[in-house]
């Protein structure tokens, strides 16, 4: 029992280690690391076990209108997040492109304005989990891939980590680029759902290319402080975690791109 108690305490200590930045983690809902951990755990259980089991003897749900409303909401939300994040970071003359320092004591109003886009972005990452829920309810299990589940869960973890340990720092670029890509992606989903008499195959491919370009830019962006030898008050081990995770994204999305577009094209020849 002592070993179990020690393991539990170690886990609780690790979760609590995410409560660092008082500018964010005092939020009664989004400031809780247990919401992050609990949501990810529930996500795995529901989409990999409980959901498919409940749908086993049921017909797929028709959710076209629901998903259209969802897509439009995501386009508006992500566009707004991208704009206000960009306005309150790189459009400021004092915000560094090469390496914006992390300063938990910075409570200037211009810095605290970033709390709104951060909280909205974290909310959007929770909403993104509905993508998988729609797959389960429509029995599209082939689309619940390793890439899909890993990407959705790790984005909640990464976003919460940013808010608790790197708020208003060099990593702000992630939310800006990712929100832009998601705005375009959900626009594509919405247009595709209308089933218009137009060829959207090239647009679908461009969306994946945008995602790969996003990760290439972020990989470069994450590496700049290390190359310059100026981590600007950022935790260096966490910087390597960000770089490795970004590399995993590149590998997974590159494999998806190859399997979806290059390999299929070769088979048609």
PyMOL commands that set and color helices and strands:
alter all, ss='L'
color gray80, all
select helices_A, chain A and resi 2-16+33-55+64-87+109-112+114-127+130-137+141-143+146-165+172-193+201-228+236-268
alter helices_A, ss='H'
color red, helices_A
deselect
rebuild
show_as cartoon
